[in-house]
């Protein structure tokens, strides 16, 4: 189920930093004309603003093929607002607005869509005055066009936009359920779980509430149940103590009835989708430009389990993730076109189990400050772990099915092979990618064995013994080591690849062989112990 359309639309560009100090009561409007072409791809204008004063810029192409683009920078040169299209791909003129965070010279750049070579003349209108001038943006910029007259329902924290006619029509009962879900998940995610309030779009939807649009998302045929659109990178989120660099505003779109899905509970599916998408809105309040997309989806899917109760839809993804444990962690290039990142919400659950639920918003505070694996390195480092150590523990936890919601998984990890004799054994698939794992059933008579991995990759081998319905003991064998099968009712081997790349889409399979020998030696001691409460003998067929 695709829930999140992570596309940086660059449509809405209203910011607000600081209070309205020294606001000039007088409104001043200036008009400029110019041309954009290959010889002059950008034009720059400078305006002196007082802290709390607003600036509104509207540019219109007047000739040629010009597809305009506006960028506003503060006195330090940092981008504080930008806009491409008034109506994405339809109206290619641009508009933006901001409230000055500091007194000084602000630079406005008029340019063209950066991935094109359009050219032509333009007319630029710039208005400086009270923040109320930004209300015009709601008239200029098109987010969602509903099939009938737009109506709104305001709650304490949300403005719900809907219509009662046409393809997007929603009943008053459904709108009330959306409003109720919105406030419930606001309370859980922000007030109980400690996530930061996202930055304000400052009146873009008609007031300062977070905007939710109810449309026929499913009927649009894009395979989505709803989505959250990041709008503009505003830099810092004033609702946090930290100084973010890529916090973004956003709005949320939800389906108008969910009756065309195969669910027997449209309201429950709406609730699962809403809390998932609202978590994206909160994520954008930390970082709307993270390079590792899996962080967005794994966290938002986990949030379903943390907030939606029986309505969560997350456990349905685990079976797919358990089918492909050998694929590198963090990739979206899996056989299911990105499903793996949804199924790996259990990694976020492991972080919550190990470090407490407050570790998840803390993780996003790190994501706001660092890119890629660096944020996870910082979080784990606070608790004395490394990424390979955490992922090895995660792969073992998946084998044990050590999750409170495991009875709903309907899955156990994929088994590569069953080892039932000494000698050389190997995988039946393609190997094991970075931070991935292969699992084997070890079906040998009771005794001490040596198992070692051969090959070029620095792989780790773990033996896992099942003590009936009591517990599982995970024994590190490193590259090769001894273990005793006698105490256990079942034994498994896990081959783990501790390597990882900066780009989780750049994954390679590691080849190896396992050498199994009867041996006399000192068995290694267990390192991890998992409860066997929900353990299920692993399967060997996809």
VEXMI-811442 format. One record per residue (C-alpha): residue number from 1; x, y, z; residue in one letter. Coordinates in pm, 1 decimal, decimal comma. Example, Ala and Ser with C-alpha at 12.3 -4.5 7.8 and 13.67 -1.06 7.14 Angstrom:
% residues 2
{1 {1230,0 -450,0 780,0} "A"},
{2 {1367,0 -106,0 714,0} "S"},
% end
This chain:
% residues 542
{1 {0,0 0,0 0,0} "X"},
{2 {170,0 317,6 -116,1} "X"},
{3 {93,3 589,5 130,8} "X"},
{4 {350,8 859,0 86,1} "X"},
{5 {425,9 1058,0 -223,2} "X"},
{6 {758,5 1222,4 -132,8} "X"},
{7 {784,2 1490,4 -396,4} "X"},
{8 {916,1 1834,1 -318,8} "X"},
{9 {653,7 2044,8 -489,9} "X"},
{10 {803,2 2382,7 -402,9} "X"},
{11 {457,8 2536,9 -421,5} "X"},
{12 {399,0 2713,5 -91,3} "X"},
{13 {664,4 2942,8 35,7} "X"},
{14 {541,7 3132,8 339,2} "X"},
{15 {771,5 3157,2 640,3} "X"},
{16 {752,2 3319,2 977,7} "X"},
{17 {1046,6 3366,0 1209,5} "X"},
{18 {1023,8 3577,1 1521,7} "X"},
{19 {753,1 3814,8 1629,7} "X"},
{20 {620,8 4115,6 1447,2} "X"},
{21 {871,5 4366,0 1580,2} "X"},
{22 {902,8 4698,4 1403,8} "X"},
{23 {641,3 4620,0 1138,0} "X"},
{24 {578,3 4908,8 906,6} "X"},
{25 {213,0 5001,7 882,4} "X"},
{26 {260,3 5132,8 527,7} "X"},
{27 {228,5 4894,2 231,4} "X"},
{28 {463,1 4954,4 -59,3} "X"},
{29 {424,6 4783,8 -398,2} "X"},
{30 {685,8 4798,0 -674,1} "X"},
{31 {677,2 4654,0 -1026,6} "X"},
{32 {977,1 4539,0 -1227,7} "X"},
{33 {1022,4 4391,1 -1573,9} "X"},
{34 {1302,9 4188,6 -1721,5} "X"},
{35 {1405,6 3889,2 -1932,8} "X"},
{36 {1547,0 3546,4 -1864,7} "X"},
{37 {1754,2 3366,7 -2127,1} "X"},
{38 {2072,9 3165,1 -2166,1} "X"},
{39 {2288,1 3475,3 -2142,7} "X"},
{40 {2102,7 3599,2 -1831,8} "X"},
{41 {1943,6 3298,1 -1655,1} "X"},
{42 {1878,8 3491,4 -1329,8} "X"},
{43 {1793,3 3843,5 -1218,1} "X"},
{44 {1850,6 3968,3 -863,1} "X"},
{45 {1665,3 4229,2 -657,1} "X"},
{46 {1751,9 4352,3 -308,1} "X"},
{47 {1502,8 4474,6 -47,8} "X"},
{48 {1561,8 4612,9 300,8} "X"},
{49 {1324,2 4451,5 550,1} "X"},
{50 {1265,0 4514,3 917,9} "X"},
{51 {1217,9 4213,9 1145,7} "X"},
{52 {849,5 4112,7 1138,2} "X"},
{53 {787,8 4285,5 805,9} "X"},
{54 {638,6 4077,0 524,5} "X"},
{55 {737,2 4053,8 160,9} "X"},
{56 {515,0 3913,8 -114,3} "X"},
{57 {657,8 3851,3 -462,7} "X"},
{58 {455,5 3752,0 -770,7} "X"},
{59 {618,0 3695,0 -1109,8} "X"},
{60 {434,1 3641,7 -1439,4} "X"},
{61 {584,9 3536,9 -1771,8} "X"},
{62 {478,1 3782,3 -2038,8} "X"},
{63 {641,7 3629,9 -2346,4} "X"},
{64 {830,2 3328,2 -2476,7} "X"},
{65 {844,5 2988,8 -2309,6} "X"},
{66 {953,0 3117,2 -1967,5} "X"},
{67 {875,5 2886,2 -1674,0} "X"},
{68 {948,7 3113,1 -1378,1} "X"},
{69 {1109,5 3026,4 -1045,4} "X"},
{70 {1148,2 3251,0 -739,9} "X"},
{71 {1402,0 3225,5 -456,3} "X"},
{72 {1425,7 3452,8 -150,6} "X"},
{73 {1743,7 3464,9 61,3} "X"},
{74 {1793,6 3628,1 398,9} "X"},
{75 {2080,6 3864,3 491,6} "X"},
{76 {2308,1 3565,4 561,7} "X"},
{77 {2244,3 3419,3 216,1} "X"},
{78 {2028,4 3131,8 338,5} "X"},
{79 {1726,4 3037,9 125,6} "X"},
{80 {1411,7 3108,0 323,2} "X"},
{81 {1145,2 3070,1 54,0} "X"},
{82 {1117,1 2943,5 -301,3} "X"},
{83 {843,7 2861,3 -550,0} "X"},
{84 {815,9 2700,3 -890,2} "X"},
{85 {452,5 2683,1 -1006,7} "X"},
{86 {133,8 2844,9 -882,3} "X"},
{87 {-39,6 2524,6 -994,4} "X"},
{88 {206,1 2239,6 -1046,6} "X"},
{89 {263,6 2188,1 -1418,7} "X"},
{90 {-42,9 2395,5 -1508,9} "X"},
{91 {24,5 2755,7 -1407,1} "X"},
{92 {401,8 2800,1 -1432,1} "X"},
{93 {413,4 3154,0 -1293,9} "X"},
{94 {545,2 3184,2 -937,0} "X"},
{95 {472,7 3354,9 -606,3} "X"},
{96 {625,2 3350,8 -261,3} "X"},
{97 {598,4 3528,8 68,3} "X"},
{98 {790,1 3550,1 393,5} "X"},
{99 {800,8 3735,1 722,8} "X"},
{100 {1148,5 3867,8 797,1} "X"},
{101 {1324,3 3693,4 1082,8} "X"},
{102 {1583,0 3969,2 1106,3} "X"},
{103 {1641,6 4321,5 984,2} "X"},
{104 {1862,2 4348,2 677,8} "X"},
{105 {1897,1 4313,7 302,3} "X"},
{106 {1696,4 4027,5 147,8} "X"},
{107 {1779,2 3906,5 -202,0} "X"},
{108 {1505,9 3797,2 -442,0} "X"},
{109 {1616,0 3588,3 -739,4} "X"},
{110 {1397,8 3558,6 -1048,3} "X"},
{111 {1509,3 3264,1 -1257,0} "X"},
{112 {1369,1 2974,2 -1458,5} "X"},
{113 {1283,6 2616,2 -1370,4} "X"},
{114 {1631,7 2473,3 -1309,3} "X"},
{115 {1583,8 2154,8 -1509,3} "X"},
{116 {1476,3 2338,9 -1823,3} "X"},
{117 {1602,4 2608,2 -2061,2} "X"},
{118 {1293,3 2824,4 -2100,5} "X"},
{119 {1327,8 3193,4 -2179,0} "X"},
{120 {1118,7 3505,1 -2214,8} "X"},
{121 {1012,4 3831,0 -2053,2} "X"},
{122 {849,7 3867,3 -1712,9} "X"},
{123 {669,7 4115,5 -1489,9} "X"},
{124 {753,5 4109,4 -1117,9} "X"},
{125 {536,8 4263,6 -847,1} "X"},
{126 {684,0 4298,8 -497,8} "X"},
{127 {477,9 4416,6 -200,3} "X"},
{128 {625,4 4496,8 142,1} "X"},
{129 {405,4 4556,4 444,8} "X"},
{130 {222,6 4390,4 733,5} "X"},
{131 {202,6 4007,2 743,3} "X"},
{132 {-161,4 4033,4 632,4} "X"},
{133 {-39,4 4088,5 274,7} "X"},
{134 {48,2 3718,4 267,2} "X"},
{135 {-319,6 3623,1 273,7} "X"},
{136 {-315,3 3680,1 -102,5} "X"},
{137 {-106,5 3366,1 -145,8} "X"},
{138 {-413,2 3153,3 -74,7} "X"},
{139 {-574,9 3306,5 -382,7} "X"},
{140 {-266,2 3271,8 -601,8} "X"},
{141 {-131,3 2927,4 -523,3} "X"},
{142 {-329,4 2614,6 -605,8} "X"},
{143 {-268,3 2309,3 -388,4} "X"},
{144 {-571,1 2091,1 -455,1} "X"},
{145 {-864,1 2159,0 -688,3} "X"},
{146 {-1176,6 1988,4 -558,4} "X"},
{147 {-1455,4 1864,6 -783,4} "X"},
{148 {-1715,0 2089,8 -620,0} "X"},
{149 {-1741,6 2405,0 -408,0} "X"},
{150 {-1487,1 2390,8 -128,2} "X"},
{151 {-1604,7 2377,7 232,4} "X"},
{152 {-1389,2 2383,3 543,5} "X"},
{153 {-1410,8 2243,0 893,6} "X"},
{154 {-1175,1 2385,1 1153,9} "X"},
{155 {-1058,7 2189,3 1457,2} "X"},
{156 {-818,0 2320,1 1722,7} "X"},
{157 {-514,5 2225,3 1510,0} "X"},
{158 {-641,6 2145,0 1157,6} "X"},
{159 {-838,3 2296,1 872,8} "X"},
{160 {-1018,9 2021,3 679,2} "X"},
{161 {-1092,4 2113,7 314,8} "X"},
{162 {-1364,4 1911,3 140,8} "X"},
{163 {-1656,8 1919,8 -97,6} "X"},
{164 {-1996,0 1749,8 -103,1} "X"},
{165 {-2033,0 1719,4 -480,8} "X"},
{166 {-1850,8 1553,5 -768,5} "X"},
{167 {-1588,9 1278,1 -760,5} "X"},
{168 {-1430,0 1418,8 -444,5} "X"},
{169 {-1756,8 1433,6 -249,2} "X"},
{170 {-1733,4 1339,9 117,0} "X"},
{171 {-2018,4 1294,5 361,3} "X"},
{172 {-2042,5 1510,4 670,7} "X"},
{173 {-2007,5 1193,6 879,0} "X"},
{174 {-1679,1 1102,3 707,8} "X"},
{175 {-1544,0 1456,4 743,0} "X"},
{176 {-1623,7 1443,7 1115,2} "X"},
{177 {-1435,4 1113,6 1145,0} "X"},
{178 {-1132,3 1265,0 970,9} "X"},
{179 {-1144,1 1564,0 1204,5} "X"},
{180 {-1168,1 1335,9 1507,8} "X"},
{181 {-876,2 1123,7 1386,3} "X"},
{182 {-667,6 1433,5 1317,4} "X"},
{183 {-699,9 1567,1 1670,1} "X"},
{184 {-651,6 1222,9 1826,0} "X"},
{185 {-327,1 1161,0 1640,5} "X"},
{186 {-206,8 1515,2 1708,1} "X"},
{187 {-251,2 1445,8 2079,4} "X"},
{188 {-69,3 1111,2 2059,9} "X"},
{189 {219,1 1202,4 1832,0} "X"},
{190 {295,3 1550,6 1959,3} "X"},
{191 {174,7 1569,6 2318,9} "X"},
{192 {234,7 1210,0 2427,9} "X"},
{193 {522,3 1089,5 2211,3} "X"},
{194 {708,9 1418,6 2203,8} "X"},
{195 {733,2 1507,1 1834,9} "X"},
{196 {771,5 1873,3 1741,9} "X"},
{197 {490,5 2075,3 1585,7} "X"},
{198 {567,0 2128,5 1214,1} "X"},
{199 {643,2 2480,3 1088,6} "X"},
{200 {345,4 2695,0 998,9} "X"},
{201 {251,5 2780,7 640,4} "X"},
{202 {121,2 3114,3 770,5} "X"},
{203 {-231,4 3143,1 633,4} "X"},
{204 {-186,9 2955,0 307,3} "X"},
{205 {-500,1 2745,7 347,0} "X"},
{206 {-692,4 3047,3 474,4} "X"},
{207 {-568,2 3043,2 834,4} "X"},
{208 {-273,7 2921,1 1039,0} "X"},
{209 {-405,3 2567,0 1099,4} "X"},
{210 {-247,7 2259,1 939,4} "X"},
{211 {-430,3 2185,8 613,0} "X"},
{212 {-591,4 1852,2 526,7} "X"},
{213 {-760,4 1797,0 189,7} "X"},
{214 {-1020,1 1524,4 133,0} "X"},
{215 {-1021,5 1410,4 -231,9} "X"},
{216 {-1074,2 1099,1 -439,1} "X"},
{217 {-708,4 997,9 -405,1} "X"},
{218 {-769,6 630,7 -481,0} "X"},
{219 {-982,5 711,9 -783,4} "X"},
{220 {-695,1 914,1 -929,6} "X"},
{221 {-531,5 581,2 -1007,1} "X"},
{222 {-184,7 658,7 -868,1} "X"},
{223 {-191,3 369,4 -621,7} "X"},
{224 {-200,7 589,4 -313,9} "X"},
{225 {-431,6 588,5 -13,4} "X"},
{226 {-319,0 938,3 81,8} "X"},
{227 {-5,3 1146,4 80,7} "X"},
{228 {173,2 1433,8 246,9} "X"},
{229 {333,1 1692,1 20,6} "X"},
{230 {635,8 1883,0 145,6} "X"},
{231 {612,8 2237,2 17,7} "X"},
{232 {914,8 2450,9 85,4} "X"},
{233 {1236,3 2410,9 276,7} "X"},
{234 {1216,6 2682,6 541,8} "X"},
{235 {1541,9 2597,5 717,3} "X"},
{236 {1475,2 2619,0 1089,8} "X"},
{237 {1153,5 2499,2 1252,4} "X"},
{238 {1078,2 2765,0 1515,6} "X"},
{239 {882,8 2506,4 1717,9} "X"},
{240 {1201,4 2323,7 1822,7} "X"},
{241 {1500,9 2418,7 2034,3} "X"},
{242 {1736,8 2287,6 1769,1} "X"},
{243 {1834,4 2480,8 1456,9} "X"},
{244 {1726,8 2276,6 1157,3} "X"},
{245 {1860,2 2333,3 806,9} "X"},
{246 {1591,6 2163,4 596,2} "X"},
{247 {1262,1 2180,9 787,0} "X"},
{248 {970,1 2203,2 545,4} "X"},
{249 {605,7 2302,3 544,9} "X"},
{250 {353,0 2055,9 408,1} "X"},
{251 {-12,4 1963,2 366,6} "X"},
{252 {-192,5 1628,6 385,9} "X"},
{253 {-431,4 1464,4 139,7} "X"},
{254 {-668,6 1184,0 240,0} "X"},
{255 {-918,1 978,0 36,6} "X"},
{256 {-1283,3 1077,3 48,8} "X"},
{257 {-1432,1 740,6 153,7} "X"},
{258 {-1195,4 437,6 114,8} "X"},
{259 {-1490,6 232,7 -8,3} "X"},
{260 {-1318,3 133,7 -334,2} "X"},
{261 {-1046,4 -60,1 -151,2} "X"},
{262 {-1066,0 -423,4 -43,0} "X"},
{263 {-1095,6 -325,3 322,7} "X"},
{264 {-1397,3 -419,4 529,8} "X"},
{265 {-1330,1 -121,3 757,3} "X"},
{266 {-1296,3 205,8 558,9} "X"},
{267 {-1282,5 413,4 877,5} "X"},
{268 {-999,2 203,8 1016,9} "X"},
{269 {-804,0 233,1 693,2} "X"},
{270 {-856,2 610,1 693,6} "X"},
{271 {-722,8 628,3 1049,4} "X"},
{272 {-415,5 418,3 970,5} "X"},
{273 {-345,3 630,4 664,8} "X"},
{274 {-397,9 958,0 848,6} "X"},
{275 {-161,8 883,8 1135,4} "X"},
{276 {98,5 755,9 886,0} "X"},
{277 {74,3 1069,3 673,4} "X"},
{278 {61,9 1306,3 968,2} "X"},
{279 {386,5 1154,8 1088,5} "X"},
{280 {536,3 1253,7 754,5} "X"},
{281 {422,7 1610,4 824,5} "X"},
{282 {607,7 1598,1 1157,5} "X"},
{283 {913,4 1443,0 990,2} "X"},
{284 {925,3 1731,3 742,3} "X"},
{285 {929,6 1964,3 1041,1} "X"},
{286 {1272,6 1817,0 1114,5} "X"},
{287 {1402,4 1744,8 764,4} "X"},
{288 {1222,7 1766,0 431,8} "X"},
{289 {1534,2 1677,7 235,2} "X"},
{290 {1672,7 1353,7 384,0} "X"},
{291 {1861,9 1141,5 131,2} "X"},
{292 {1765,5 807,2 290,8} "X"},
{293 {1398,0 772,4 203,2} "X"},
{294 {1356,6 455,7 413,1} "X"},
{295 {1374,5 668,0 728,8} "X"},
{296 {1050,8 843,0 631,4} "X"},
{297 {853,5 530,7 552,4} "X"},
{298 {982,6 296,4 822,8} "X"},
{299 {913,7 556,8 1090,2} "X"},
{300 {566,8 650,7 962,8} "X"},
{301 {466,7 285,6 933,8} "X"},
{302 {590,8 223,3 1288,8} "X"},
{303 {381,1 520,6 1401,0} "X"},
{304 {69,6 332,7 1291,8} "X"},
{305 {145,9 69,0 1553,8} "X"},
{306 {229,5 331,2 1816,9} "X"},
{307 {-87,2 536,8 1768,7} "X"},
{308 {-364,9 364,0 1572,8} "X"},
{309 {-420,6 53,1 1785,7} "X"},
{310 {-628,8 -210,3 1607,3} "X"},
{311 {-654,3 16,1 1301,2} "X"},
{312 {-282,2 -8,9 1226,4} "X"},
{313 {-195,4 -145,5 883,2} "X"},
{314 {177,3 -194,9 948,4} "X"},
{315 {184,8 -565,2 1034,2} "X"},
{316 {75,5 -655,3 683,4} "X"},
{317 {411,8 -541,1 546,4} "X"},
{318 {624,9 -763,6 768,6} "X"},
{319 {569,2 -1080,5 566,3} "X"},
{320 {732,3 -920,4 264,1} "X"},
{321 {1030,8 -799,9 468,1} "X"},
{322 {1072,2 -1147,2 617,1} "X"},
{323 {1077,1 -1294,6 266,1} "X"},
{324 {1378,6 -1085,5 164,0} "X"},
{325 {1614,1 -1058,1 463,6} "X"},
{326 {1917,1 -1089,3 234,1} "X"},
{327 {1849,7 -753,5 66,3} "X"},
{328 {2050,5 -460,4 198,2} "X"},
{329 {1890,6 -259,2 473,9} "X"},
{330 {1759,3 83,7 375,7} "X"},
{331 {1714,2 16,2 5,8} "X"},
{332 {1402,2 105,4 -189,9} "X"},
{333 {1521,7 -100,8 -488,2} "X"},
{334 {1369,3 -429,7 -379,0} "X"},
{335 {1156,6 -665,5 -591,8} "X"},
{336 {841,6 -506,1 -451,3} "X"},
{337 {932,7 -156,7 -574,4} "X"},
{338 {1001,9 -12,2 -231,6} "X"},
{339 {782,4 -225,6 -5,3} "X"},
{340 {1079,3 -326,2 206,5} "X"},
{341 {1107,4 13,7 374,9} "X"},
{342 {751,0 -26,9 504,1} "X"},
{343 {816,7 -376,4 638,1} "X"},
{344 {1131,4 -258,0 815,9} "X"},
{345 {923,5 -53,1 1060,5} "X"},
{346 {1022,7 -328,9 1301,2} "X"},
{347 {1371,5 -175,7 1311,2} "X"},
{348 {1219,9 143,6 1450,9} "X"},
{349 {1031,9 -75,7 1698,1} "X"},
{350 {1361,4 -232,1 1802,3} "X"},
{351 {1502,9 115,4 1871,5} "X"},
{352 {1195,8 192,2 2083,8} "X"},
{353 {1228,7 -141,9 2264,8} "X"},
{354 {1597,0 -85,0 2339,3} "X"},
{355 {1603,2 286,4 2416,1} "X"},
{356 {1241,3 391,6 2482,8} "X"},
{357 {983,6 549,1 2251,6} "X"},
{358 {1139,7 892,8 2298,2} "X"},
{359 {1438,7 760,4 2101,0} "X"},
{360 {1231,5 787,0 1781,4} "X"},
{361 {1178,2 1167,0 1784,0} "X"},
{362 {1536,1 1195,5 1911,3} "X"},
{363 {1641,9 1002,6 1602,3} "X"},
{364 {1463,1 1263,0 1389,0} "X"},
{365 {1641,6 1541,2 1572,7} "X"},
{366 {1963,0 1377,7 1456,8} "X"},
{367 {1822,9 1331,9 1104,8} "X"},
{368 {1766,0 1708,8 1096,9} "X"},
{369 {2134,9 1769,0 1171,9} "X"},
{370 {2301,9 1490,6 972,0} "X"},
{371 {2250,5 1307,7 643,3} "X"},
{372 {2222,2 937,1 566,5} "X"},
{373 {2374,8 689,3 808,4} "X"},
{374 {2535,0 963,5 1018,3} "X"},
{375 {2211,0 1030,1 1205,9} "X"},
{376 {2170,0 663,4 1298,5} "X"},
{377 {2536,6 648,0 1397,5} "X"},
{378 {2478,5 936,9 1640,8} "X"},
{379 {2167,5 782,6 1795,6} "X"},
{380 {2325,6 440,5 1838,2} "X"},
{381 {2648,7 595,9 1963,8} "X"},
{382 {2454,2 752,2 2251,1} "X"},
{383 {2383,4 395,2 2364,0} "X"},
{384 {2719,3 237,1 2288,4} "X"},
{385 {2619,1 59,6 1965,8} "X"},
{386 {2733,5 72,1 1605,9} "X"},
{387 {2523,0 28,1 1292,1} "X"},
{388 {2653,3 -326,0 1221,3} "X"},
{389 {2590,3 -425,2 1583,4} "X"},
{390 {2236,3 -287,1 1575,2} "X"},
{391 {2152,8 -449,7 1242,4} "X"},
{392 {2289,8 -787,3 1352,2} "X"},
{393 {2068,5 -764,1 1660,4} "X"},
{394 {1776,1 -666,0 1436,7} "X"},
{395 {1822,4 -965,7 1207,9} "X"},
{396 {1836,7 -1194,5 1512,6} "X"},
{397 {1529,4 -1029,6 1664,2} "X"},
{398 {1342,7 -1097,6 1339,0} "X"},
{399 {1433,3 -1466,8 1357,2} "X"},
{400 {1300,5 -1475,3 1713,7} "X"},
{401 {990,4 -1273,0 1615,4} "X"},
{402 {1050,2 -1079,3 1934,0} "X"},
{403 {775,9 -819,7 1884,2} "X"},
{404 {453,4 -760,3 2072,1} "X"},
{405 {258,1 -760,9 1745,5} "X"},
{406 {425,8 -1076,7 1610,8} "X"},
{407 {100,4 -1281,1 1626,8} "X"},
{408 {-24,3 -1055,0 1345,3} "X"},
{409 {281,8 -1103,5 1122,0} "X"},
{410 {177,1 -1436,7 965,4} "X"},
{411 {542,4 -1484,9 869,6} "X"},
{412 {878,6 -1620,7 974,5} "X"},
{413 {1212,6 -1540,9 814,6} "X"},
{414 {1309,0 -1705,4 486,5} "X"},
{415 {1541,6 -2007,0 523,6} "X"},
{416 {1814,8 -2048,2 260,9} "X"},
{417 {1890,0 -2411,5 327,8} "X"},
{418 {1875,2 -2692,9 583,1} "X"},
{419 {2215,5 -2816,5 696,7} "X"},
{420 {2194,1 -3187,0 780,4} "X"},
{421 {2552,2 -3305,9 732,5} "X"},
{422 {2909,6 -3190,9 771,2} "X"},
{423 {3087,6 -3044,0 470,3} "X"},
{424 {3039,6 -2729,9 261,9} "X"},
{425 {2704,4 -2554,9 235,4} "X"},
{426 {2589,3 -2237,7 68,5} "X"},
{427 {2287,2 -2022,5 -8,6} "X"},
{428 {2014,7 -2110,9 -256,5} "X"},
{429 {1957,5 -1751,0 -366,5} "X"},
{430 {2215,8 -1491,3 -470,4} "X"},
{431 {2404,8 -1435,4 -145,3} "X"},
{432 {2370,0 -1161,9 112,6} "X"},
{433 {2377,5 -785,2 61,3} "X"},
{434 {2498,1 -511,4 294,7} "X"},
{435 {2339,9 -531,7 643,2} "X"},
{436 {2134,6 -826,2 521,4} "X"},
{437 {2120,0 -1182,2 651,0} "X"},
{438 {2084,0 -1540,5 532,7} "X"},
{439 {1931,9 -1797,6 767,7} "X"},
{440 {1986,7 -2175,0 780,7} "X"},
{441 {1818,7 -2450,5 974,1} "X"},
{442 {2087,6 -2659,5 1146,8} "X"},
{443 {1948,1 -3011,6 1167,0} "X"},
{444 {2236,6 -3215,6 1306,5} "X"},
{445 {2278,3 -3467,5 1591,6} "X"},
{446 {2356,0 -3322,3 1934,0} "X"},
{447 {2720,1 -3227,4 1974,1} "X"},
{448 {2985,3 -2962,5 1927,8} "X"},
{449 {3037,5 -2822,3 1578,9} "X"},
{450 {3261,2 -2574,9 1407,6} "X"},
{451 {3105,3 -2347,4 1146,7} "X"},
{452 {3306,9 -2097,5 944,0} "X"},
{453 {3237,8 -1871,3 647,7} "X"},
{454 {3472,6 -1855,0 349,7} "X"},
{455 {3478,5 -1582,2 85,7} "X"},
{456 {3606,3 -1228,4 34,8} "X"},
{457 {3337,8 -1042,6 232,5} "X"},
{458 {3391,2 -994,8 609,8} "X"},
{459 {3080,0 -1188,3 705,9} "X"},
{460 {2968,8 -1280,2 1057,3} "X"},
{461 {2818,9 -1614,1 1156,7} "X"},
{462 {2575,5 -1653,6 1445,3} "X"},
{463 {2432,7 -1973,2 1592,3} "X"},
{464 {2086,0 -1944,9 1745,4} "X"},
{465 {1959,3 -2214,0 1978,9} "X"},
{466 {1594,1 -2249,7 2076,8} "X"},
{467 {1527,8 -2360,8 2434,0} "X"},
{468 {1176,7 -2492,7 2388,0} "X"},
{469 {912,8 -2225,8 2442,1} "X"},
{470 {1135,2 -2039,4 2688,2} "X"},
{471 {1400,9 -1844,2 2499,5} "X"},
{472 {1644,7 -1822,6 2209,5} "X"},
{473 {2017,7 -1782,5 2266,7} "X"},
{474 {2220,1 -1606,0 1996,2} "X"},
{475 {2585,4 -1712,3 1992,3} "X"},
{476 {2843,9 -1507,4 1796,9} "X"},
{477 {3084,6 -1726,7 1599,0} "X"},
{478 {3250,2 -1429,7 1422,7} "X"},
{479 {3414,3 -1559,3 1103,1} "X"},
{480 {3409,8 -1908,3 1244,9} "X"},
{481 {3364,9 -2070,3 1584,3} "X"},
{482 {3239,1 -2357,5 1799,5} "X"},
{483 {2892,6 -2413,2 1943,5} "X"},
{484 {2711,7 -2697,0 2118,7} "X"},
{485 {2369,9 -2804,0 1989,5} "X"},
{486 {2292,5 -3037,8 2281,1} "X"},
{487 {2087,3 -2797,5 2498,8} "X"},
{488 {1854,3 -2686,0 2218,7} "X"},
{489 {1534,3 -2814,0 2062,0} "X"},
{490 {1610,8 -2629,7 1737,5} "X"},
{491 {1923,1 -2461,6 1602,9} "X"},
{492 {1963,8 -2200,0 1331,2} "X"},
{493 {2260,0 -2026,9 1171,3} "X"},
{494 {2259,1 -1665,8 1056,5} "X"},
{495 {2514,2 -1525,1 812,5} "X"},
{496 {2523,3 -1147,8 848,5} "X"},
{497 {2694,4 -892,6 623,9} "X"},
{498 {2815,7 -601,8 842,3} "X"},
{499 {2926,1 -381,5 553,7} "X"},
{500 {2718,1 -86,7 433,1} "X"},
{501 {2745,5 189,5 173,3} "X"},
{502 {2667,7 558,6 200,2} "X"},
{503 {2399,5 496,8 -62,5} "X"},
{504 {2166,8 207,9 32,5} "X"},
{505 {2058,1 184,4 -330,1} "X"},
{506 {2411,8 77,0 -425,7} "X"},
{507 {2394,9 -283,1 -305,8} "X"},
{508 {2598,5 -589,4 -397,7} "X"},
{509 {2560,2 -955,8 -312,1} "X"},
{510 {2842,2 -1124,3 -120,3} "X"},
{511 {2923,0 -1485,6 -206,5} "X"},
{512 {3040,6 -1732,5 54,3} "X"},
{513 {3044,5 -2095,0 164,5} "X"},
{514 {2978,0 -2236,3 509,0} "X"},
{515 {3214,4 -2507,0 629,8} "X"},
{516 {3054,1 -2739,8 887,8} "X"},
{517 {3265,5 -2980,2 1091,9} "X"},
{518 {3215,7 -3200,2 1396,3} "X"},
{519 {3467,3 -3066,0 1643,5} "X"},
{520 {3622,7 -3069,0 1984,8} "X"},
{521 {3652,0 -2719,7 2120,2} "X"},
{522 {3521,7 -2468,3 2368,3} "X"},
{523 {3176,0 -2350,2 2258,0} "X"},
{524 {3119,6 -1974,2 2238,5} "X"},
{525 {2885,8 -1820,0 2496,7} "X"},
{526 {2548,2 -1663,9 2410,9} "X"},
{527 {2555,4 -1287,5 2356,9} "X"},
{528 {2185,8 -1208,5 2304,4} "X"},
{529 {1886,4 -1378,7 2463,1} "X"},
{530 {1539,7 -1338,1 2313,3} "X"},
{531 {1209,6 -1462,2 2458,5} "X"},
{532 {1053,7 -1747,2 2262,6} "X"},
{533 {700,2 -1618,1 2326,0} "X"},
{534 {622,8 -1562,6 1957,4} "X"},
{535 {896,5 -1768,6 1797,8} "X"},
{536 {781,5 -1969,5 1499,3} "X"},
{537 {991,8 -2227,7 1317,2} "X"},
{538 {1127,7 -2051,0 1012,1} "X"},
{539 {1002,0 -2147,7 669,7} "X"},
{540 {1188,0 -2234,3 352,2} "X"},
{541 {960,5 -2124,0 68,7} "X"},
{542 {874,6 -1783,2 -66,0} "X"},
% end
